[in-house]
Amino acid sequence: MISPSPQPPARRPTAADGFVVVDKPQGWTSHDVVGRMRRLAGTRKVGHAGTLDPMATGVLVLGIGKATRLLTYVVGADKDYDATIRLGVATTTDDAEGDAVSVAEPDAVGRVDRVALDAAIAELTGDIQQVPTSVSAIKVDGKRAYARVRAGEEVALQARPVTVSRFDVLDVRAVTAAVPDVDLVGTYVDDPDPDAQDPDAHPSVVELAETPTRDVPAVDVDVRVTVSSGTYVRALARDLGAALSTGGHLTMLRRTRVGGYDLAGARTLEQLEAQADADGTLATIPLADAARGTFPVRELTEVEVRALGYGQWVEPSGLAEVVAALSPSGALVALLEDTRRRGDNLARPVLVLAPH
């Protein structure tokens, strides 16, 4: 596995404007991946379409050059995840990187069956109100929630609407979980006070070298979810545990799709480095293809291409959403949005990428 530590580049490969879909390794922050891609692509103009926690793996869409201007639209796309939820133990971060704060009574864990599980999951499916995890990057009075938690402040985030369009159970199994050998049994509460780290920093492993541990009964639930932008899968684990009176946290999270981009088109950092080493270039999904995978497409005339290059508006597309406008040669010219001006229906450029 490649180290995320910064290393000076031995060469400056070139990369055309476009997307690169990375299969993020565990232990890396999204910023780590962006930093490595900057060195591989030979440019600092690299961004990502949605943070993945260090513990998580899977699809991370990166934009290079002009493609960074399209990322905001990818961030808002639905996402698919495979995850493992451990019922019976709650943690400070709602995932395996945090400290255990409560352990359920063995009887409560023993009552978890498919009937109870399916009923609880049904309440977390569809359009729901979700309280984000306290160690999120959401700003509270100008400061990230995780920074306030780390500083010992109590953080009360407001619930917000999200959509969980799929919440399927793949497997359920009884397991044992190692927890610090302190009196946490029966201390499960629905809203433990967290004391967590910055999720964008490298996570520290809970130090148990001098703390004896013991095994407690737990239930692992493998799930597959499809969620709207802004949904926290960690919060789903927390809320499922709360509904079952066991507490819960994530032990595994893998993002398998973001919008039109999935693992089938993703490459590992090792594969990307090997390509850059071999020929000094980095293959990207070209701008026009990236646009086709993200937006409805409109074909422009040469007259419309020139008009957009001058910042003028053109005839409407007839769609309620943003569309990608391509030139007759197939180049991405602009993103258009239908609107009204002086009583007329027109399409205005919200982003122009190609000069006239």
N, C-alpha and C positions, 0 to 999 in steps of 0.2 A: 504494500500500500504506500502511495506517495505521501511524504510528510507535508503538512500544511505550512511548515515554516518557510518564510520568504527565502528565495534563492535568486541570486543575480542571473539574468538570462545570458546564455552563451551565444545567442543569435537573436535576430529580430525578425521572426516570420511575419508574413503578411496575411491579412484576413479581409475579405470583402465585407461590406456592410451586410448584415443579416443576422439570423438567429442561430444559436448553437444550443442543442438540448443535451444537458449533462445529467448523468446518473450520479447524483451527489453521494459521496461515501459517508459513512457514519463517522462522527467526531469532527467533521468540518462545519464551520459556519458558512452561510451563504456568502458572506464577505470574503472568506478564505477562497472560495471557488472563483469569485470575481477577480480577486488578486492574481490567482494562478492564470486565469484566462487573459488578463491584461498582458502578462509576460508571454504567453503562447501566441497571442494575436498581434503583439507588438504595438498596442495602443492602450491608452488609459480610458478610452471611451467605451466602457463595458458596463452594463447594468444587468439586474436580474428582475424577473417578474414574480416576486412573491417569496418571502423568506421561508426557509425550512429550518426547523430547530436542529442543533448539532446532532442530537440523538437520531434524527430521522434520515432516511435515505430516499433516493428516487428522483423524479423529474424536477429539474430546475432549468427554466428557460432563460437563456442569456441573450442579450442584444448587443451587437457590436456596431460601432459607428452610428450611422443614421437610424439603424434599427432600434436603438435605445429609445427613440421617440415613439415607438409603437408599443413599448412594454406596458404602459399604463392601461392599455386595452386588454392585454393578456392577463394582468393581475386580477381583473374583474371576472374572469371566466370561472365556470364550475370546475371542481377538482375531484379526482378519485383517490382514495387511500385504502390500503390494507393496513390493519392495525391489530394489536393484541392488547386487550384490556384485562388487567388483573383486579379481580374483585376480592376484597378482604383486607386491603391495606390502602390507606390514603397517604399521600406524600405532599411535601411543601410546594412542589412544582407541578403536581398532577401528572408527572411522568417518572420514569425510573431514575432520573438524575437527581431527584430531590430526596430529602430525609423523610423517613416514615414518621408520620405524626399521629396515626391512630391505627389500631388493629381491631377488626370485628370479632365479636364473640363467635366461637366455633359453631354454635347453633345457628347463627345468622348466615354464616357461609353455607352451612348444610342445607338451608332452605332455598338456596339458589337452584332452580331447575328451569327447564325450557319454558314452562308456562309463565313463571314469574319473570324470566328474562324477556320473553316476547312481549309481555304486557308493558314492561318498563321501556323497552325499545320503541314500542308503538307511540309512547308519549313523547319520545325524542325524535320522531320522524315527521317530516312535513315542514310547514312554516311554524317555527317556534321562536320563543324569546330566549336568548342565551346570554348568560353573564360570562364575559371573557375570563380566561384564567388570569389570576392576579399578577403573574410574572410575564404578562404580555408587553408588547412595545407600544401599547396605547398610551397617549399622553394624558396626564392628569394635571391640569393647571401648568402646562408647558413642560412637564417632566415625565419621562417614561415611567409607566407603572412599575416595571421591574426594578428601576433605580430607587423608587420610593420604598418598595418592599425591602430591598437590600439594605436601605438606610434605617430599617426598623419601623417605618411608618405603616399604619393601617391603610389599606387601599380598598375602597368600595366602588367597584365599577358598575356602571349601569347596564342592565340587560338591553340587548339590541336584537332586531329581527334577523334571522338567518333561515336558510332552507336546507333541510337534510332530505334529499329526494330519494336516497337509498341508504338503508342501514340493515345489511344482511349478516346473519350469523353463519360463519363457516364451520366453526368447531367449538366445542365446550369441553373442558377437561379439568379435573381436580388436580391441584398441584400443592406444593409447600413453598412458602416464601420465607427467606431469611430476613429477620428484622433484629434491630438492637435488643439485647436482653434487658429491657427496662419495662416498666409497667405501662404498656400501651393497650393491652387487651381490654376491650369494652369501652375504650375512650373515643370510639368513632363519633365524630360530629359532622353535620352536613357542610359546615363552612369553617374548616380549621384555619387559624391564622398562619399565613405562609411566612417563611423567612428564606428567600430564594436568591439565586444569583442572576446576573444579567444573562438572558438566554442567547444574546449575540456574542458573548465571550465563550471561550472554551469551557465546557462544563467540568466542574470538579467532581470526582468520584467521592461518594460518601466514605469518610474515613472510618473504617471499622476495625483497624488493626489492633487497637487497644480496647475496643468495645466488644464484649462477647455477644454472639448472636444466637438466635434460636429459631427453629422452624415453626411456622404457624400455617394452618390450613388456608388455602385460597382457591379461587377458580379463575382459570384463564379462558378468555373468550376471544377467538379470532373473528374479526369482522371485516366487512368491505363496505365502505361508505362513499356516497357521492354528495358533495356539499357545495353550497354557494360560497362566494368569496367572503372572507371575514369570519368563517366558522372555525372554531378551535376544536380539533379532534380530542385534545387533552381535556377540554371542558365536557365533551360528550362522555369521556371515561369517568370524570368526576361526578357528573350528574347521574350516570347510570348507577354508580356505586351509591350515591345518595338515595336514589329511588328504591334500591334494594336493601338499604340500611347496612351496607357492608363497607362503604368507602371503595374507591377505585382509582386506578392510575394506569397510564400507558406504559407498556414494556417494550413495544415495537411499533414503529410508524414508517410506512413506505408509501410515498406519493407515486401513483402509477399513471396519472394523467393530469394535465393542465390544459383546459380548452381542447384545441385540436392536436395537442402534442402529448405523446405517450412514451412508455418505455421502449417500444419497438424502434423508435427513432432516436433514442438517447444513446450517448457514448460515455464511457468512463473517462476520467482524467488520464488514466494510463493510455487509453486508446488515442486520445487527442494529442498527448505528448509524443507518442510513437509516430503519429502522422507528421507532426511538426518537425520532429527529428529527421524523418525520412526525406521530406521534400521541401521543408522550409515554408510551407503554407498550411493554412487551416481552413478546411472546407466549412462553409456556412450554408444555411438555408437562405437563398437570395431574398432581397427585399420583396420582390413581387410574389414569390412563393410564400414568404412569411405572411404577407397581407392576405393572400388567398386562403391561408389556413386560419385566419383570424376574423376576417370581415366578409360580407357579401361584396361581390366585385362588379364594377361598372366599367364598360369599355368607352373610352373617350374618342372624340374626333380630334384631328390636328388643331382645329380652330379652338376647341375647348381646352386643349393642352396649353396653347398660347395664352388664352384668357386666364387660366388658373395661374400661370407663371407670372402674370401681372397682378395677381390678387383679386381678379374679378370673379363674380358669381356666375354659375351656369344653370342650365335647366335642371329641374329637380329629378332625383333618382326614383322617387315614389316609394321610398322605404322609410320607416320610422327610426332606423338605426344608422350608425355611421357606416359608410361604404368606402371601399378602396377603389380609387379611380386609376385605371391603367391606360397608358398611351397605346396607339395602334401597334407599336413595336413590342408591347408587353411590359414596359417599365412602369414602376409605381410612381405616379405623379403627385397624388394628394389623397387625403382623407376628406370625404364630403359629408355634410349633414344638411338635410332638408330643413328649410325654415321659410318664414314669410318676411318680405321686405316691401314696404309701400303697397301692400295689398296683393303682391305677386308671390307665388310659390317658386322658390329658387333653392339651389344647392350652394351652400357656402363652404369654402375650404377651411377646415379646422386645423389642417396641417398640410403644408406644401413641401414636398421633398425634392422635386426635380425642377431645375431652372427652366425658364422659357427659352 
